[in-house]
Amino acid sequence: MEPKITGSILPVLEMVLDPGDKIVAETGQLSWMTDSIEMHTTTATGGAKGIWGAVTRAFGGGGLFMTEYTAPRFRGMVAFAAKLPGAIIRLDLNQGRGYYVHRHGFLCGTPGIEVSVGFQRTLGAGIFGGNGFVLQKLSGPASAWVELGGEVVTYELPAGAMIKVHPGHVGMFEDTVSFDVTLMKGFRNMLFGGDGLFLAQLTGPGKVWLQTLTVPNLAHALTPYISSGGASESVGTAAGAAITGTVAGAVLNGFFGRDDET
């Protein structure tokens, strides 16, 4: 098996498989593959033990089904492209060690990968956290590849060290890091600050990966251009002007062309 990450802003993960190799990915992640690759979609993979295991995995942002990719007879390649500008990171998991990843971060993994819902350790996280606090847990003796949005900033937190993060910017962290939810301080900050009511509180020891680009922030930045109809109107105006100019040009060219011939 030969993994290769190509590109920088919108990277793609190419997995070259030899006969007998296998990788597991979420459904819908495939970008392209060679003809020698075969796919098998099932619930009985990714560490799921029965249908309930697949259901709990779906709560973590995955799906009921996962897809296995193999090269049964000839060498082949399967590729997974990033859905947002960002980075693709490889994780080498050991037995007894895991990672918590944002709910849509898992791309693919080798056999032995276990993908499950990462419900948080405190009641507050489960009740008040919302979707931003529902994480996938990756574990098992395997390698995994994870997609994070924007630039990636890493911190190695010593024991007892704490960092407070807007939930959308939590990309991934080691399972030795303690995760909790804390209320935004200050009444006016909560009501008028525009940063939400809650922050993720990460306490070491362990490594933390933070992502600069979040889907809600990207959607918010694009809203003025897609919700008011202004973009559609400007496109329609430009198209109309182009058609009018083409017709006028054809008429004038035809007119002067006849003059030249006479």
N, C-alpha and C positions, 0 to 999 in steps of 0.2 A: 504494500500500500504506500502510495506517494502523495501526500497532501501538498498543495501549492496554493498560496494566496497571491493573487495578481491584482494590481491596481492600488490606489491610495484613497481617493475620495469616495468612490463607489466600488469597493473591492469585490472580488469573486473568489470563492473557494473551489478549486478543482481537485477532485479526489480520483487518482489513478488507481484502479483496482486490478490486482492479479487474480487468476482463477483461484477460488477458495476464499477470497477476501469478502467482507461484508461490512456495510455501514448502515446505520439507522438514522432516519430523519423524520421531522414533523411532516405531515401531509401538506402539500402546497408549497414546499420549499424548492422543488426542482426548477432549475433554469434551463439546462440542456444536458444531453448525455449521448454517448456513442451507441451504435446499434448493438454492441456486444453486452450492454448492461441490461439486466432484467430487474423488474420491480415486483415487490410482493407487499401488499397493504394488509395489515392485520392489527388486532388489538393486543395480541400476545407477544409484545416486545416492549423494549424500553423499561423493563423492570416491572411491568404491570402483571399482577397476579390475579387473573380473572377479570371479569367485566367491571367489578367495583374498582379495581386498581386503575383501569382505563378511565373510569368516571372521575376519580380523584385527580388523575393527571390532567384531565380537561379543566378542572377547577383552577389549576395553576397556570392556565393560559395555553396549554397544549390542546390536543384533540383526542377524541376517542380512539382514533386510528393513527398508526405510524407506518412508515414505508421502509422496507428493507431493500437495499440495492446490492446486487451481486454481479460478478462476472464469471458465470459458470464454465465457459469454455475458452474464451479469449480475453486478453487484456482489454480494459475499457476505462472510460472516464465519465464521471458525473460531476456537474457543477452546480453550485448554489450561490447566487448573486445577492448582495446586500440590498435590502429594500429601501434603505435610507442612507444618506451620506454618513460614513462612520468607519468602524474598524471591525475586523474579524480576529478573534483571539482564540488560541488553542489552550486547552486545559488538560493536564495529565492528572487524572484522578487516581488516588490510592484507596485501597480498602479501608473503610473507617474515616475517610476524609471527604468532605463534600463542599459544594458551593451553592449559594443562593443567587439566582439570576433573575433579572426583570422578566415579566411574564411572556414576552415574545422574543427572548434572546437566544434560545437554543436553536442551532442550525442542524447539526448532525453529530453522531458519535459512533464509536466502534462498539462491537458486541460486548455486552456486560454493562453498558450504560443504563442507569436507572434514573428516570425522569418522573418526578412526583410533585405534588403541590407543596409549596413551602409556607404553610400557615405559620404565622409568627408566634413567638413564645409567650406573648402577653395577651390578655383578653382585650385590652385597649386597641391593639393592632388589628385584631380580627373585626371589632365592631366599628371603629372610627376610621380605619385606614383607607377604606375604599379600594378601588382597583389598583391604585398606585402602590399598595402594600401587599398585594397578592403576588408572590414570587414562585418561580420554579426552583426545585431543589435537584441538583445534579450530583449523583454519587455512583459508586461501583468501580470496580477495577477496569477502567476504560479511559479513552481519550475523547474529548468533546470539543466542539468549536462553537463559539458564542458570538453573536452580533451585538455591538454596542453603537449608539447613535452619536454622531459628531466626533469631537476630540475626546480622548479618554485620559482622565487624570487619576493616578493611583496614589494611595496613601498606605503606609505601613503603620498601623496604630499599635503603640505599646500597650501593655496591660493597663487598663483603667483610663486610657486616653479616649476622648469622645469627640465626635464630629456630628453636627446637625445639618441635615440635607433636605432640600425639597424632594418629596418622594419620587418625582419623575426623573430626577438626576441620579438615583441609585441604580447603577448598572449591574453590579455584581459584588459579592463579598464572600470571604471564607466562612465556613460554618463555625469557626471559633469566635467570630465577631458576634456580640450580643446586639440584637435588633429590638428597638422599642419605638413607641410613638409618644411624642411630646407636644403639648399644646403651645401654640404661638403665644409668646409673652406680650402683654400689653393689650388693653381693650381696643384702643384705636388701631393698633397694628392688625388685630384680628378682623375688625370690621372694614377698615379703609386701606389697609396695606396692599391688598391685591395679591398676597402670597399664599392665601389659603389659611385654614385654621390649624393645621398640623404639620409637623416636621418629623422626618425619620431621624432617630437618634441611634448612631452606631458607636459601639464601645469596644475597644480592643481587649485582648490581642488579636491581630489578624490583618489581612490585606483587604483593601476596599478599592473598587474600580468605580469611578463616577463618570457619567456621560454628559456631554454638554448639550446635545440635541435631544429633545423629547418630542414625541408625536403631538401632544397638546399644544406645545409652544409653536411647532411648525404649522399646525392647523390654524392657530390664532393669527400668525403672521400672514397667512394666505387668505384669511376670511375677507378682508376688504376687496380683494380682487375677484372673488368667485361668488359672493353672496348677493351683491347689490344689482348685478346685471350690467354694471358698467363695462366690464371686460367684454361681455357678449355684444353690447351695443357698439363698442369701438371696433371690434372685429368685423361686425356687420357693415359698419361705415367704411372701413378700409377695403373690405371685399367689394362693396358697391362702387367705390372710387376706382378700384382696379378694373372692374368690368367696364365702367363708363369710359375710362381712359383707353382700354383696348378697342372698344367699338369705335370711339372717335378716331383713334390712330388708323384703324383699318379703312374708315371712310376717307380720311385725308390722303392716305397713301394711294388708295384707289383713284382719287380725284387727280392728284398730281401725276400719278402714273399714266393716266390717259392723256394729260397735257403733254408729257414727254414724248409720247408715241406719235402725236400729231405734228 
